[in-house]
Amino acid sequence: MKRILLACSAGMSTSLLVSKMEEEARERGIETKIWAVAQDKATEEMKEADVLLLGPQMRFMKKKLDGPAQEQGIPLDVIDPVSYGRINGKAVLDKALELIGD
């Protein structure tokens, strides 16, 4: 199972993206757990994740979260703004799987 964590300012704006990513994963037969949290929960929640993707509006948090992510061996990146804006679940899922190494 691939565990993909998304973090944004309040944890709400990514809920539709999570749904689109889950739909894409189901269509491909990939077992996933994909969830979104607010920025203040990211450090704690990343303990359960294989990858952490930040919403584009959270780009400034990357430096702060990079240390904890490296300590736990979790890849961290910012979601492409175009994919995020278009709610492109396929593109964001592809990026997450690439970072995980699948």
C-alpha positions, 0 to 999 in steps of 0.5 A: 500500500502506498501512503500519500500525505498532502498538506495545505493551509487548512487541509480543506483545499486538497480534499477534491484532489485527494478524491481524484487521486484515489479514483486514479489509483483505483482505476490502475489497481494501486492500493493507496491511502491518500489523505490531506491535513492542515500544515500544523499536522504535517510533521506528526502525520508524516510518520504514517506516510511514504511521501509528503506533498505540499500544496503550492501555497505551502511552498514556504513550509518546505524548508521547515518540513525538510529536516523531519522528512529526511529524518524519517526517510520520507520524500517531500516535494511541492505539488506542481501549481498547474496540476493542483489548479486543474485538480489533476489527480493523475499527475499528482499521483504520478509525482507521488509514485515517482518520489516513492520510487514506483 
